[in-house]
Amino acid sequence: MVALTDENAGLLSRWLPDWLPDVAYRQPFLAAVVDGAAVSVCASVRITPRAHAAGVETHPRFRNRGFAHRAVRAWSEAVRRAGAAPIYSTSWENAASQGVARSLGLSLIATDFHVS
C-alpha cells in the first residue's frame, strides 16, 4: 500500500486519473499499486474531527483481486491512528462493496431510505 501525497499523485494517472484533484484534501489517501500505477484507492471523502467516510474505487481491470480490501484496510488503520473513526458506506445493490465491508468485519450501523 502506498500513501498518496502531492509528491506521488502521478501514480493515479494511468488507471484512476479522476482522483488526481482530490489528493491534497482527501487524506488519508491510500492506493494499491501494480507496475507503478494505482489500481485501487481508498480516501477520506467526508472528514470531521471524529469520523472519516471512505471513498473507494478499483479500476475494472483489477477488480475481484483483493485490492479494494487492502486499500480500505490501510485507510481505516490510518484514520484510527489520526484519532478518528473510519466509516464505510455502500448501496444495497453493490454486492462487491458489501463484500469488502464483510471481509473487514464492518457492521451495519445505519440505513438510508429514498423515495422518488
N, C-alpha and C positions, 0 to 999 in steps of 0.2 A: 504494500500500500504506500502511496505517495501523498503527502500533504501538499496540496496545491497552493501556491502563492503567486504574486505578480511575477516573480522571477522564473517560475517554471510553468506558467499558464499555457505556454505553447504546446504542452502535452495534449491539450484538448483539441488542437487544430484539425487533426485528421478525422476523428470519429464523432466528436461531440462539440463542434465549434459554437453552437448556440449558447454554451455555458461560459464562454470566454469573458463576456462583460460582467459576469457575476462573481468572479474570483475574489475581487477586492473586498466585497462586503457580504459574502455568504460563508463566513468562517465559523467553525472549521469546515474545510472542503477537502475531502479525501477521494482518491482515484485509484482504481485498479488499472495497471499499465501493462500492455503487451507490446513487445517490439518497439518500445519508445513512444507509445501513444496511449492516452487514456481511453479505456473501452467501457468503463462503468464509473459513475460518480455518485457520491452522497455528500450533500452540503446542507448547511442551515439556511432554510428558505424563509423561516419566520423565527425571529430572535427576541426573547425577553430576558431579563436578568435571571429568571427562574427556570425557563424552558426554551428549547430549540426544537423546531419541527424540521423533519428530514425532507429533502428533495432528492429523488433518486432517478437515475436513468442509466440504462445499459444499451449500447448500440445493438440493433437487432442481430448483427453477425456474431455477437458474443453472448447472447442470452442462453440461459439454461446451463451455465458452466460454473455457477457459484460466485461470479464476480460481484453481483449486487449484494449478496450476503456478506462478502468480505468488506465491501465498501461501507455498508451500513454498520457493521460491527465496529470497524475502525472509527467511523464518525461518532457513534454512540459513546465509545470509550473516550474520545477527545472531548465531547460535550460534558461528560461526567467529570473529567479532570478539570474542566473550567468551572465546575460547581453548579451546573445546570442539569435539568432533566431532559433526556432525549425523548422526543415524541415522534411516532411514525404513524402516518395515516395512509389509507388507500381506499379505493372504491370496492363495493361489493362484487363488481364484475371482474376485477383484476386478480385472477387466481394466482398468477405468478408473484405478484407483490404480496399477496396474503401468505404465500409460501415462504417468502423471505422473512416476514414477521414471525411465522410459526417456527422457522428454523432458528431464530434468535430468541425464542421463548418470550416473545412480546405478547401482552394481554390486551384484549379489547377493553377500552375504558369509556368509550362513548360512541354514539352513532349520530348520523345527521340524516334528516328526512326532508326531501324536496318534493314539491308538487308543482307541476307546470301545466 
